[in-house]
Amino acid sequence: MTSIADRIAGPPLAGEAEAPPREAAVAPAESAPAILFPAGGERELRLDLFRGLALWLIFIDHLPPNLLTWFTIRNYGFSDATEIFIFISGYTAAFVYGRAMLESGFVVATARILRRVWQIYVAHVFLFTIFLAEISYVATSFENPLYSEEMGIMDFLKQPDVTIVQALLLRFRPVNMDVLPLYIVLMFFLPLVLWLMKWRADVALALSVALYAVTWQYDLYLTAYPNGFWAFNPFAWQLLFVFGAWCALGGAKRMSRILSSRITLWISFAYLFAAFCVTLTWYWPQLNHLMPRRLEQWMYPINKTDLDVLRFAHFLALAAVTVHFLSRDWPGLKSPWLRPLILCGQHSLEIFCLGVFLAFAGHFLLAEISGGAGMHFVISISGILIMCAAAWLFSWYKRVADKNATRTKGIGGNADMAGGGA
Amino acid sequence: MNSNSGAILGLTMLAGCLTAPPAYAEDAPANCEVRPYLLASESPLPKVADAVKNGRPLDILVVGSRSSTIGTSNALDASAYPGRLQAVLREKLPSVVVNVSLELQIKKTAEEAAGDFVKLLEGKKPVLVVWQTGTVDAMRSIDPDDFRVAVDEGVAALQNAGVDVILMNPQYSPRTETMISAAPYLDNMRVVAQEHDVPLFDRFAIMSYWNDTGDFDLFSASRGLELAKRVHDCLGRALSQFVVNAAHIGPAQQN
């Protein structure tokens, strides 16, 4: 039986295991670090694996529904790939920059985090440019009278000045481009989170839960342009990110007893099964009469914008079951079959952006070549293959670059470097 | 970001051997079948049933945004779905006087449209109101909670005025899928329909099914009216069958 603690800690070095975070904060130079790293600089491949999986699923979910859509987890429960992505991002970011904060102090770590934020921002702007090109094309070439109403969405093209400035301010965010702005905001506040965590990890988590509760109670949100709100409310989604960070900085280890208990496992299974049954009624509305009305009224709508508690719980249950059955030394992690997924997970920012771009491109192709379900399938598969090839190329380049820069490296390490042993 | 209802085809393919062979809606032309569950509703239309039973005129008011018409005028366009609804219902129910009228609420959100309901129903006294909404709200990304409240209040106002209500959700529009996120609005309309026990005509799922099966290529950039007219014809037929099913109008009263 394995526990989530393995996920970060690996076999801990003697004396490290019980070191509470604050000790490290008091005397970072001498005491053993509170943050436990995998022994021997080994990467935590499970994180890479599941982040890679999340990236594939996000890509498939961004394409119009097709056969492959049925393999994405959102069809079998409440949560979807976004939860996995944000949790693992929080986990790896805390892991990498948490160590940086211990080694080089708050200011340096903050500077490195902000550099990362800048990279993500630039990536977002790059994607926005491509989006603009795509929809300008659609706007000028598409005049189906059936959809004259929907075409009104292009009205913002009449004011490109305002639109572009609003996009730079992250207030104008087209559909499918919501994840990166959320990620930018979360990363921006990471120094504060890490600083709090270094002081008292549990207090940081408690504050995060409190913010989540306040968000629900008082309906906090960020407005968007031209109207509306952020599709992923950062006030609510920070909970997953901070929870990921908390797990990375020793929380997982402390939860290991709860996680390895049979009761947790059975509760998780029961919840996942119940969620599965509920989702079945979405796709077979014939089954809807089996759902108790009272339950429906209490449960619906399941709010994605504010990270519904049902979604969060679903993610927790999934994570608990996954960690239980997939140990960190599962030999399959080294198998060539899972290699593409792991590679994608190791270059998450690049592959995420590529995925969004490919989804746009796929949309475009589907619109131009009406090939039906077969074409759809081909586009989805090719997209995934391109993502894998790109990930492989990035790894190759990184290997070569690292080789050339042997022993001169002092910097490096970003949130993609899960496992910290790059 | 997602459209759950969009992939019914995929499901059917995966579960092909588990489900019974689909029965098709009566008298729909072969090129736009609708899965029967999309035309069934547990929520009743008592006033429609009553009118048909007692041979009273069946006045139907369609309140909708631009997608409820092919042209732009408020007059009933014979080729758009409200006009087709009238024609098909007259065929189906020869013993009843069927009149469909249209109230276009162009570029109005659910909240704005619902504000006019009381005044609207003072002038007309329909038996049934088909309220098509959600598109404008999705395009303007109105807060889904606000949208739900608006639809909720709108339906309540209609019910208080003593009419039957059918809610109709947005069109399936694959070209604008990357720009308009319909899912939260679809979900919230379903919730309101359940709470008020009113039938929901799932236009989105129906059109998405047609697109999946290849009945219609809704990606098409065609500038002509032909596609729009055929889609509206099929929608009108599906809607008329939906009305007949929800009101439990027996074969004796049908043609």
Chai-1 contact restraints between the chains, C-beta under 6 A:
chainA,res_idxA,chainB,res_idxB,connection_type,confidence,min_distance_angstrom,max_distance_angstrom,comment,restraint_id
A,D61,B,N2,contact,1.0,0.0,6.0,A-B,restraint_1
A,P64,B,P174,contact,1.0,0.0,6.0,A-B,restraint_2
A,P64,B,E177,contact,1.0,0.0,6.0,A-B,restraint_3
A,P65,B,G6,contact,1.0,0.0,6.0,A-B,restraint_4
A,P65,B,A7,contact,1.0,0.0,6.0,A-B,restraint_5
A,L67,B,G10,contact,1.0,0.0,6.0,A-B,restraint_6
A,T69,B,A7,contact,1.0,0.0,6.0,A-B,restraint_7
A,W70,B,G10,contact,1.0,0.0,6.0,A-B,restraint_8
A,W70,B,L14,contact,1.0,0.0,6.0,A-B,restraint_9
A,F142,B,R175,contact,1.0,0.0,6.0,A-B,restraint_10
A,F142,B,A221,contact,1.0,0.0,6.0,A-B,restraint_11
A,E143,B,R223,contact,1.0,0.0,6.0,A-B,restraint_12
A,N144,B,S222,contact,1.0,0.0,6.0,A-B,restraint_13
A,P145,B,L225,contact,1.0,0.0,6.0,A-B,restraint_14
A,P145,B,A228,contact,1.0,0.0,6.0,A-B,restraint_15
A,L146,B,A228,contact,1.0,0.0,6.0,A-B,restraint_16
A,L146,B,V231,contact,1.0,0.0,6.0,A-B,restraint_17
A,Y147,B,S173,contact,1.0,0.0,6.0,A-B,restraint_18
A,E149,B,R66,contact,1.0,0.0,6.0,A-B,restraint_19
A,E149,B,S67,contact,1.0,0.0,6.0,A-B,restraint_20
A,E149,B,T135,contact,1.0,0.0,6.0,A-B,restraint_21
A,E150,B,S173,contact,1.0,0.0,6.0,A-B,restraint_22
A,E150,B,T176,contact,1.0,0.0,6.0,A-B,restraint_23
A,I153,B,M139,contact,1.0,0.0,6.0,A-B,restraint_24
A,I153,B,T176,contact,1.0,0.0,6.0,A-B,restraint_25
A,I153,B,M179,contact,1.0,0.0,6.0,A-B,restraint_26
A,I153,B,I180,contact,1.0,0.0,6.0,A-B,restraint_27
A,P174,B,M179,contact,1.0,0.0,6.0,A-B,restraint_28
A,V175,B,T178,contact,1.0,0.0,6.0,A-B,restraint_29
A,V175,B,M179,contact,1.0,0.0,6.0,A-B,restraint_30
A,V175,B,S181,contact,1.0,0.0,6.0,A-B,restraint_31
A,N176,B,T178,contact,1.0,0.0,6.0,A-B,restraint_32
A,N227,B,R140,contact,1.0,0.0,6.0,A-B,restraint_33
A,G228,B,S141,contact,1.0,0.0,6.0,A-B,restraint_34
A,F229,B,D143,contact,1.0,0.0,6.0,A-B,restraint_35
A,W282,B,N4,contact,1.0,0.0,6.0,A-B,restraint_36
A,Y283,B,L11,contact,1.0,0.0,6.0,A-B,restraint_37
A,P285,B,Y37,contact,1.0,0.0,6.0,A-B,restraint_38
A,Q286,B,Y37,contact,1.0,0.0,6.0,A-B,restraint_39
A,Y300,B,V191,contact,1.0,0.0,6.0,A-B,restraint_40
A,P301,B,D187,contact,1.0,0.0,6.0,A-B,restraint_41
A,P301,B,N188,contact,1.0,0.0,6.0,A-B,restraint_42
A,P301,B,V191,contact,1.0,0.0,6.0,A-B,restraint_43
A,H363,B,T178,contact,1.0,0.0,6.0,A-B,restraint_44
A,A367,B,F219,contact,1.0,0.0,6.0,A-B,restraint_45
A,S370,B,D217,contact,1.0,0.0,6.0,A-B,restraint_46
A,S370,B,F219,contact,1.0,0.0,6.0,A-B,restraint_47
A,G372,B,G214,contact,1.0,0.0,6.0,A-B,restraint_48
